Amino acid sequence: MITKEMSIMEIVQNYPQTIPVFGKHGMGCIGCAAARFENLEQGASAHGIDADALVKDLNDCILGSK
């Protein structure tokens, strides 16, 4: 399961199928240097995104793809 404390790059590396979910929420995390050191909550906050909604969508994505 994905949590707000996980780094963005950790999520993308372990669950590449989540890339479109980040894009849907307005986070182009793949090319962003901050993604290497920010956790999900910090990145969401920087973009004005509801971190809880993002986590839910990310987890729905990985659970639906198994």
Secondary structure as GFF3:
##gff-version 3
##sequence-region A 1 66
A	DSSP	alpha_helix	8	14	.	.	.	ID=ss1
A	DSSP	three_ten_helix	16	18	.	.	.	ID=ss2
A	DSSP	alpha_helix	19	24	.	.	.	ID=ss3
A	DSSP	three_ten_helix	29	31	.	.	.	ID=ss4
A	DSSP	three_ten_helix	33	36	.	.	.	ID=ss5
A	DSSP	alpha_helix	40	46	.	.	.	ID=ss6
A	DSSP	alpha_helix	51	64	.	.	.	ID=ss7
###
